[in-house]
Amino acid sequence: MRTRSIFRLKAEATRTLLGLASAAFLIAVVSRGEAPLQAQNAPAQSRVTFTETIAPIVYENCVTCHRPGEAAPFSLISYDDVKNRGQLIAAVTGSRYMPPWQATHGYGDFQDERRLTDTQIQAIATWVKGGMPEGPKAKMPAVPKFTSGWRLGTPDLVLEMPTEFEIPASGPDIFRNFAIPTGLTEDKYVRAVEFRPGARQVVHHALFQFARGGAVAELIPTDGKPGFSGAMPVRMVPAFAPAGDLGGWAVGTTPRFMPENLSVTMNKGSDFILQLHLHPTGKPERERSTIGVYFADVPPPRKVREISAPGLFGALVNIDIPAGEPAYVVKGTARTFANMRVYSALAHAHYLGKEFKAIATLPDGTTKPMLWIRDWDFNWQDRYVYKQPVDLPKGSKIDVTITYDNSADNPHNPCNPPRRVQFGMQSFDEMGAVVFQAMTVSDADEKALDDFNAAIAKAVVKQVTESDTVKRLQEQRRQFKAGAIPPSGCAGLLPSLLFAAPSSEIKKR
């Protein structure tokens, strides 16, 4: 089989987590030109058995996902489960394709690093080469106990989309917002949100937000379907205030409580706004998501904020990647205008993303590595939480460099032959940023940052409205509303609506 064909099979097989199968894992290893560690290279050692050595590795690192009812396509609970896929497990662990963890070890010190040691990888290879013996049953460790259903435990509030949303078999990606009343009679402090898509194969990602109760109900859908179109965060629409951001989900995301005493205040009477990015799968689908919300007992000391670069996920750096370009680079710099404490990092791009690197430089010239992803995979996206928060004094900067590969040699490239790719909201378009979750260090810093943000707000709005990228997307939106049919596939895709419905589509009070 030609190498390019193998690349294409891998990209198709890994497009969604539910589509992963044993062959796809093996293709992933072959397509990278890698092989698992071989037992003959290992030093002489006692016989490796499942019950004594392999089960503890699998239970600690694999069964969180590889168990009944979870996202992985098969279970790895029993000896037979693991033995039947022993060759596959040796291959994907030897190549470090599994467990999925993109952050480079040592470039930022993160919690819950899903990374096997060299010794563990070699033990798996040795076990497979030795015939995969079971070992003494008395040595078998207990199967880990997991909370049934919700991974973070029983939520304080469970919400569900009021009705199903239908996704057609084909067509452009869909950005749809759904307002779900919370019924809150007092302000609450959100520590975590756990998301359960109804049809995992169609949900690319979800954003969690809240807005003033009833505010978005004033938007009149023009298509007669539940919810309303748009990919603009509701917190950026003044008419929806008080509004805010509660995080998000993508394939590969592990639900977590916010670190330390962080939480986000959700005002009483708010609506929970679920924004879904949906992509057709080739057959009609129906999506009805469920959301679990977890509250803290006390309010946060200050606002939880985001520091990101490039800004607006790259919208303002005019991403425009020529067909065949193997190393297209965009750069962005985020600056701190108050003393900040950074708790986590998240990277995002689409299929052409290749490498992310973020380095902080303090006012005294000291540098701190923040995040390095050497080989981006669109199918595995996670938030990386630092073991210890990173303090960035006022005047620090974070330089972010993102590299894209739009060549035919990129196994993730959805277009063959490659085509020109610009910034946009579709999965086949591109964007990119590293986003850091942070908080000011003191009340004085909080006031200083609020004052600074208020002073530059008009300038930021002017920069956005005058952006060539934003103007292009607005024109595409106008053409779409005028009846233009977006082309499909890699011939060119029309980005979904970037902005919420215009004022003419909002009911008068």
Secondary structure per residue as TSV (DSSP state, phi and psi in degrees):
chain	resnum	aa	ss	phi	psi
A	1	M	-	360.0	133.8
A	2	R	-	-63.1	146.3
A	3	T	H	-58.1	-41.2
A	4	R	H	-62.0	-36.6
A	5	S	H	-65.1	-38.8
A	6	I	H	-63.6	-43.4
A	7	F	H	-55.9	-46.1
A	8	R	H	-63.9	-39.6
A	9	L	H	-62.7	-39.3
A	10	K	H	-64.4	-46.1
A	11	A	H	-60.4	-40.9
A	12	E	H	-69.4	-40.9
A	13	A	H	-69.7	-30.8
A	14	T	T	-99.4	10.0
A	15	R	S	-58.6	-32.3
A	16	T	S	-139.1	146.4
A	17	L	G	-60.9	-38.2
A	18	L	G	-66.1	-20.4
A	19	G	G	-85.3	-4.2
A	20	L	-	-70.1	133.7
A	21	A	-	-138.6	175.3
A	22	S	H	-56.1	-44.0
A	23	A	H	-62.4	-36.2
A	24	A	H	-65.1	-38.9
A	25	F	H	-62.8	-44.8
A	26	L	H	-65.8	-38.5
A	27	I	H	-61.3	-38.3
A	28	A	H	-59.4	-41.6
A	29	V	H	-69.8	-45.5
A	30	V	H	-62.0	-41.3
A	31	S	H	-67.0	-23.4
A	32	R	T	-86.4	-5.8
A	33	G	T	72.1	25.8
A	34	E	-	-113.4	162.0
A	35	A	-	-136.1	151.6
A	36	P	-	-65.9	158.9
A	37	L	-	-62.1	140.1
A	38	Q	-	-99.4	142.0
A	39	A	G	-63.8	-32.3
A	40	Q	G	-65.3	-16.2
A	41	N	G	-86.6	-6.1
A	42	A	S	-84.0	150.6
A	43	P	-	-67.8	157.7
A	44	A	-	-57.9	137.3
A	45	Q	-	-156.1	168.0
A	46	S	-	-68.2	162.4
A	47	R	-	-59.4	128.9
A	48	V	-	-90.1	127.6
A	49	T	-	-120.6	163.8
A	50	F	I	-67.2	-51.6
A	51	T	I	-64.6	-34.7
A	52	E	I	-88.6	-32.0
A	53	T	I	-123.3	-47.1
A	54	I	I	-77.9	-43.5
A	55	A	H	-56.1	-45.8
A	56	P	H	-59.8	-36.0
A	57	I	H	-66.8	-47.1
A	58	V	H	-65.6	-42.7
A	59	Y	H	-67.0	-32.6
A	60	E	H	-79.9	-30.4
A	61	N	H	-118.4	-15.1
A	62	C	T	-120.5	-37.4
A	63	V	T	-76.2	-8.3
A	64	T	T	-55.1	-40.0
A	65	C	T	-103.4	-35.8
A	66	H	S	-89.0	70.3
A	67	R	S	-153.8	161.3
A	68	P	T	-55.9	135.9
A	69	G	T	88.3	-4.5
A	70	E	S	-104.8	-178.8
A	71	A	S	-71.3	-29.5
A	72	A	S	-65.6	149.2
A	73	P	S	-78.9	-6.3
A	74	F	S	-153.2	160.4
A	75	S	-	-93.8	150.1
A	76	L	-	-130.0	48.2
A	77	I	-	-89.1	-48.7
A	78	S	S	-95.5	169.1
A	79	Y	H	-58.8	-45.4
A	80	D	H	-63.9	-38.2
A	81	D	H	-54.7	-47.8
A	82	V	H	-76.2	-41.3
A	83	K	H	-61.3	-40.9
A	84	N	H	-63.9	-19.9
A	85	R	T	-122.5	26.3
A	86	G	H	-59.3	-47.4
A	87	Q	H	-60.6	-41.9
A	88	L	H	-62.6	-45.9
A	89	I	H	-62.9	-42.1
A	90	A	H	-61.6	-39.2
A	91	A	H	-66.6	-48.6
A	92	V	H	-77.6	-25.5
A	93	T	H	-80.0	-36.8
A	94	G	H	-62.7	-32.5
A	95	S	T	-89.2	-4.2
A	96	R	T	62.5	23.8
A	97	Y	-	-71.2	-28.9
A	98	M	S	-132.0	149.7
A	99	P	S	-63.6	151.1
A	100	P	-	-70.3	119.8
A	101	W	-	-160.5	111.3
A	102	Q	-	-92.3	-24.4
A	103	A	B	-67.7	131.4
A	104	T	-	-68.3	130.7
A	105	H	T	-60.4	131.0
A	106	G	T	88.3	-7.5
A	107	Y	S	-107.0	75.1
A	108	G	S	98.8	136.1
A	109	D	-	-107.5	106.6
A	110	F	B	-111.1	152.3
A	111	Q	T	-71.1	155.4
A	112	D	T	51.0	43.1
A	113	E	-	-65.3	117.7
A	114	R	-	-85.9	81.4
A	115	R	-	-145.8	120.1
A	116	L	-	-74.7	148.3
A	117	T	-	-76.7	162.4
A	118	D	H	-59.0	-36.7
A	119	T	H	-64.8	-41.0
A	120	Q	H	-66.1	-42.3
A	121	I	H	-62.7	-42.4
A	122	Q	H	-66.4	-35.1
A	123	A	H	-63.4	-40.8
A	124	I	H	-64.0	-45.2
A	125	A	H	-61.3	-41.9
A	126	T	H	-64.4	-42.3
A	127	W	H	-61.4	-44.6
A	128	V	H	-65.5	-45.4
A	129	K	H	-62.8	-30.1
A	130	G	T	-86.4	8.9
A	131	G	T	95.9	4.4
A	132	M	-	57.9	54.6
A	133	P	-	-65.1	146.9
A	134	E	-	-76.5	-44.4
A	135	G	-	89.7	176.4
A	136	P	-	-65.4	127.4
A	137	K	G	-62.7	-28.6
A	138	A	G	-65.5	-19.5
A	139	K	G	-89.8	-2.6
A	140	M	-	-66.4	124.6
A	141	P	-	-72.5	160.3
A	142	A	-	-69.4	142.1
A	143	V	-	-65.1	132.6
A	144	P	-	-55.9	145.1
A	145	K	-	-96.4	126.8
A	146	F	-	-117.2	147.8
A	147	T	-	-62.6	129.0
A	148	S	S	-65.2	124.0
A	149	G	S	83.0	-99.9
A	150	W	-	-68.4	126.3
A	151	R	T	-72.2	-24.7
A	152	L	T	-97.8	9.9
A	153	G	-	94.6	-177.7
A	154	T	S	-66.8	122.6
A	155	P	-	-67.9	156.8
A	156	D	S	-76.8	-25.8
A	157	L	E	-145.5	127.7
A	158	V	E	-112.7	126.7
A	159	L	E	-121.6	153.0
A	160	E	E	-141.8	143.7
A	161	M	-	-54.2	134.2
A	162	P	S	-58.2	-38.8
A	163	T	S	-141.2	165.2
A	164	E	-	-71.4	150.3
A	165	F	E	-114.7	129.8
A	166	E	E	-89.7	131.6
A	167	I	E	-110.6	124.3
A	168	P	-	-67.5	165.6
A	169	A	S	-66.6	-30.6
A	170	S	S	-145.6	171.9
A	171	G	S	122.1	-176.1
A	172	P	S	-71.1	162.2
A	173	D	-	-59.8	154.6
A	174	I	E	-120.2	131.1
A	175	F	E	-110.4	117.1
A	176	R	E	-134.0	136.7
A	177	N	E	-109.8	138.0
A	178	F	E	-127.6	125.3
A	179	A	E	-93.3	123.0
A	180	I	E	-120.0	112.8
A	181	P	E	-59.7	136.3
A	182	T	-	-92.2	-25.4
A	183	G	-	71.7	15.6
A	184	L	-	-68.4	131.6
A	185	T	S	-100.0	-0.4
A	186	E	S	-154.0	161.7
A	187	D	-	-61.0	141.2
A	188	K	E	-126.9	157.5
A	189	Y	E	-116.5	107.4
A	190	V	E	-83.9	122.7
A	191	R	E	-99.2	-26.3
A	192	A	E	-162.5	153.9
A	193	V	E	-131.9	127.9
A	194	E	E	-112.0	132.2
A	195	F	E	-114.7	135.7
A	196	R	E	-126.7	100.0
A	197	P	-	-68.8	146.7
A	198	G	S	-77.6	-39.3
A	199	A	S	-123.4	89.2
A	200	R	T	-56.0	-32.8
A	201	Q	T	-69.1	-18.4
A	202	V	T	-102.1	-16.6
A	203	V	E	-91.8	110.9
A	204	H	E	-78.9	-50.3
A	205	H	E	-155.5	167.1
A	206	A	E	-136.0	142.7
A	207	L	E	-113.7	139.2
A	208	F	E	-109.6	126.4
A	209	Q	E	-144.0	171.6
A	210	F	E	-139.5	156.5
A	211	A	E	-147.6	164.8
A	212	R	S	-51.8	133.9
A	213	G	T	-54.2	126.5
A	214	G	T	84.5	-9.1
A	215	A	S	-63.9	-48.0
A	216	V	G	-78.6	-13.0
A	217	A	G	-66.1	-15.3
A	218	E	G	-74.8	-11.7
A	219	L	B	-78.9	127.3
A	220	I	-	-94.7	112.8
A	221	P	-	-61.8	133.3
A	222	T	S	-89.4	-5.7
A	223	D	S	-110.9	1.0
A	224	G	S	76.1	8.8
A	225	K	S	-101.1	160.5
A	226	P	S	-60.5	149.0
A	227	G	S	77.1	-167.5
A	228	F	E	-143.8	154.3
A	229	S	E	-79.4	162.5
A	230	G	-	129.4	149.6
A	231	A	-	-120.6	13.8
A	232	M	S	-84.7	131.7
A	233	P	-	-58.6	135.6
A	234	V	G	-65.8	-23.9
A	235	R	G	-65.3	-16.3
A	236	M	G	-90.8	1.9
A	237	V	-	-105.1	108.6
A	238	P	G	-55.4	-33.5
A	239	A	G	-66.5	-15.4
A	240	F	G	-95.1	-2.2
A	241	A	-	-67.5	148.4
A	242	P	S	-73.1	134.4
A	243	A	-	-142.1	161.6
A	244	G	E	-168.0	177.1
A	245	D	E	-106.0	138.4
A	246	L	E	-122.5	14.0
A	247	G	E	103.7	-157.0
A	248	G	E	-169.9	-178.0
A	249	W	E	-143.5	144.0
A	250	A	E	-147.1	164.9
A	251	V	T	-54.9	127.9
A	252	G	T	99.4	-10.8
A	253	T	-	-72.7	133.0
A	254	T	-	-97.4	122.7
A	255	P	-	-65.1	136.2
A	256	R	-	-143.3	151.6
A	257	F	-	-75.4	147.2
A	258	M	-	-63.6	145.5
A	259	P	S	-69.1	157.0
A	260	E	T	51.3	-130.7
A	261	N	T	-104.3	28.4
A	262	L	-	-79.9	143.3
A	263	S	-	-163.8	167.5
A	264	V	E	-119.6	129.3
A	265	T	E	-76.1	121.5
A	266	M	E	-107.6	120.0
A	267	N	-	-69.8	150.8
A	268	K	T	-59.2	146.1
A	269	G	T	74.8	5.2
A	270	S	-	-68.7	155.0
A	271	D	E	-97.1	137.4
A	272	F	E	-80.8	127.3
A	273	I	E	-107.0	115.1
A	274	L	E	-102.1	115.3
A	275	Q	E	-105.1	118.9
A	276	L	E	-109.4	136.1
A	277	H	E	-101.4	112.2
A	278	L	E	-115.3	137.0
A	279	H	-	-126.9	133.1
A	280	P	-	-58.9	149.7
A	281	T	-	-112.8	-0.2
A	282	G	S	104.3	-8.3
A	283	K	S	-146.1	153.1
A	284	P	-	-59.6	140.8
A	285	E	E	-133.1	162.7
A	286	R	E	-129.4	132.2
A	287	E	E	-120.5	131.1
A	288	R	-	-143.6	96.1
A	289	S	-	-79.8	155.2
A	290	T	E	-123.2	141.4
A	291	I	E	-128.6	133.2
A	292	G	E	-107.8	129.6
A	293	V	E	-116.3	135.6
A	294	Y	E	-119.2	133.0
A	295	F	E	-108.6	150.6
A	296	A	E	-92.5	160.6
A	297	D	S	-83.1	-24.0
A	298	V	S	-127.7	154.3
A	299	P	-	-69.3	157.4
A	300	P	-	-69.6	151.5
A	301	P	S	-65.2	-34.4
A	302	R	S	-152.0	178.4
A	303	K	-	-68.4	141.9
A	304	V	-	-84.3	127.7
A	305	R	E	-123.5	167.0
A	306	E	E	-117.7	136.0
A	307	I	E	-114.6	123.6
A	308	S	E	-140.5	154.7
A	309	A	E	-156.9	141.1
A	310	P	S	-62.1	159.2
A	311	G	G	-66.4	150.2
A	312	L	G	50.4	41.8
A	313	F	G	55.5	34.6
A	314	G	G	90.5	4.6
A	315	A	G	-62.5	-30.4
A	316	L	G	-95.5	1.8
A	317	V	G	-103.3	8.1
A	318	N	T	53.3	57.5
A	319	I	-	-56.6	125.4
A	320	D	E	-151.9	93.4
A	321	I	E	-99.2	115.3
A	322	P	-	-63.1	150.2
A	323	A	T	-61.4	131.6
A	324	G	T	88.0	-6.4
A	325	E	-	-72.5	118.3
A	326	P	S	-86.2	-14.0
A	327	A	-	-148.3	68.7
A	328	Y	E	-86.5	128.4
A	329	V	E	-117.9	133.8
A	330	V	E	-122.2	149.1
A	331	K	E	-131.9	151.0
A	332	G	E	-151.0	154.3
A	333	T	E	-130.4	129.5
A	334	A	E	-108.5	136.6
A	335	R	E	-117.9	148.6
A	336	T	-	-99.0	127.3
A	337	F	S	-107.2	14.7
A	338	A	S	-160.6	168.0
A	339	N	-	-70.3	124.4
A	340	M	E	-124.3	152.9
A	341	R	E	-121.7	123.0
A	342	V	E	-101.3	131.8
A	343	Y	E	-107.6	-29.3
A	344	S	E	-156.8	167.3
A	345	A	E	-136.3	146.5
A	346	L	E	-141.7	132.2
A	347	A	E	-108.3	149.7
A	348	H	E	-149.7	133.4
A	349	A	E	-156.7	-175.2
A	350	H	-	-107.5	-146.8
A	351	Y	T	-67.7	-26.9
A	352	L	T	-87.2	-10.2
A	353	G	E	-57.4	138.0
A	354	K	E	-122.9	-50.8
A	355	E	E	-142.0	139.6
A	356	F	E	-123.4	137.2
A	357	K	E	-142.4	130.0
A	358	A	E	-128.9	125.6
A	359	I	E	-129.6	128.6
A	360	A	E	-94.4	139.3
A	361	T	E	-120.9	121.4
A	362	L	-	-83.6	164.2
A	363	P	T	-55.9	-28.3
A	364	D	T	-85.4	4.5
A	365	G	S	93.6	-9.5
A	366	T	-	-64.4	139.6
A	367	T	E	-111.9	148.3
A	368	K	E	-133.0	124.9
A	369	P	E	-70.8	131.0
A	370	M	E	-107.8	-39.6
A	371	L	E	-167.4	140.4
A	372	W	E	-143.0	116.3
A	373	I	E	-112.6	113.0
A	374	R	S	-81.9	-32.2
A	375	D	S	-138.0	84.9
A	376	W	-	-63.5	139.0
A	377	D	-	-129.0	116.0
A	378	F	T	-55.2	-27.2
A	379	N	T	-82.6	-10.2
A	380	W	-	-127.0	102.2
A	381	Q	-	-124.6	134.5
A	382	D	-	-148.0	163.9
A	383	R	E	-100.6	129.8
A	384	Y	E	-101.7	116.7
A	385	V	E	-99.1	125.7
A	386	Y	E	-68.3	141.5
A	387	K	E	-61.7	-39.2
A	388	Q	E	-127.4	130.4
A	389	P	E	-55.6	148.4
A	390	V	E	-99.8	119.5
A	391	D	E	-86.2	127.2
A	392	L	E	-120.6	106.2
A	393	P	-	-62.5	159.6
A	394	K	T	-53.8	134.4
A	395	G	T	94.6	0.2
A	396	S	-	-75.8	164.6
A	397	K	E	-140.4	151.0
A	398	I	E	-119.7	116.1
A	399	D	E	-94.2	126.6
A	400	V	E	-117.6	131.5
A	401	T	E	-122.5	127.9
A	402	I	E	-122.4	131.1
A	403	T	E	-113.1	135.7
A	404	Y	E	-117.0	146.8
A	405	D	-	-120.2	105.2
A	406	N	-	-106.2	30.4
A	407	S	S	-93.5	167.7
A	408	A	T	-71.1	-14.3
A	409	D	T	-84.4	-7.5
A	410	N	-	-78.3	113.3
A	411	P	T	-64.7	-18.4
A	412	H	T	-90.8	-9.7
A	413	N	-	-61.7	119.3
A	414	P	S	-75.6	-10.9
A	415	C	-	-114.4	126.8
A	416	N	S	-136.0	107.8
A	417	P	S	-74.4	161.6
A	418	P	-	-61.8	154.1
A	419	R	-	-126.5	164.3
A	420	R	-	-60.9	136.5
A	421	V	E	-128.8	129.9
A	422	Q	E	-117.8	173.6
A	423	F	B	-60.4	139.0
A	424	G	-	-178.0	174.6
A	425	M	S	-93.4	-15.3
A	426	Q	S	-72.3	155.6
A	427	S	T	-60.7	-29.3
A	428	F	T	-85.3	-7.8
A	429	D	S	-87.4	-172.0
A	430	E	B	-132.3	158.5
A	431	M	-	-158.1	179.6
A	432	G	E	177.7	139.3
A	433	A	E	-170.8	160.3
A	434	V	E	-113.3	127.2
A	435	V	E	-116.4	127.2
A	436	F	E	-110.3	135.9
A	437	Q	E	-92.2	127.1
A	438	A	E	-146.1	170.2
A	439	M	E	-147.6	146.3
A	440	T	E	-65.2	154.7
A	441	V	S	-79.1	-30.4
A	442	S	S	-144.0	169.4
A	443	D	H	-63.9	-36.5
A	444	A	H	-63.6	-41.3
A	445	D	H	-64.1	-37.4
A	446	E	H	-60.6	-46.7
A	447	K	H	-65.2	-42.2
A	448	A	H	-61.8	-40.1
A	449	L	H	-71.2	-40.5
A	450	D	H	-60.9	-42.4
A	451	D	H	-64.2	-41.5
A	452	F	H	-64.8	-45.3
A	453	N	H	-61.8	-39.6
A	454	A	H	-64.7	-35.5
A	455	A	H	-70.4	-30.1
A	456	I	H	-103.2	0.9
A	457	A	H	-55.9	-45.7
A	458	K	H	-64.1	-39.3
A	459	A	H	-64.6	-38.4
A	460	V	H	-66.1	-44.5
A	461	V	H	-60.3	-41.4
A	462	K	H	-63.3	-42.2
A	463	Q	H	-62.9	-40.6
A	464	V	H	-66.3	-48.5
A	465	T	H	-67.0	-26.0
A	466	E	T	-93.2	-0.1
A	467	S	-	-65.7	134.5
A	468	D	H	-60.7	-37.9
A	469	T	H	-64.4	-46.1
A	470	V	H	-63.7	-40.5
A	471	K	H	-62.3	-39.7
A	472	R	H	-64.4	-43.2
A	473	L	H	-67.7	-36.0
A	474	Q	H	-64.5	-39.8
A	475	E	H	-65.9	-41.5
A	476	Q	H	-62.8	-37.6
A	477	R	H	-64.2	-42.0
A	478	R	H	-62.2	-43.5
A	479	Q	H	-64.3	-39.0
A	480	F	H	-63.7	-44.4
A	481	K	H	-67.6	-24.7
A	482	A	T	-81.2	-3.8
A	483	G	T	112.3	1.0
A	484	A	-	-66.0	137.8
A	485	I	-	-96.6	121.5
A	486	P	-	-67.1	136.7
A	487	P	-	-64.8	162.1
A	488	S	-	-111.9	167.4
A	489	G	G	63.5	-152.5
A	490	C	G	-85.9	4.7
A	491	A	G	-71.5	-9.6
A	492	G	-	130.8	131.3
A	493	L	-	-121.1	142.3
A	494	L	-	-86.3	122.0
A	495	P	-	-61.0	144.4
A	496	S	-	-64.4	169.7
A	497	L	-	-61.6	129.0
A	498	L	-	-81.3	-33.9
A	499	F	S	-111.7	156.7
A	500	A	-	-67.5	170.4
A	501	A	-	-56.4	142.8
A	502	P	-	-67.6	168.7
A	503	S	G	-60.3	-27.9
A	504	S	G	-66.1	-16.6
A	505	E	G	-101.4	8.1
A	506	I	B	-104.0	130.7
A	507	K	-	-61.1	141.8
A	508	K	-	-74.8	142.9
A	509	R	-	-68.3	360.0
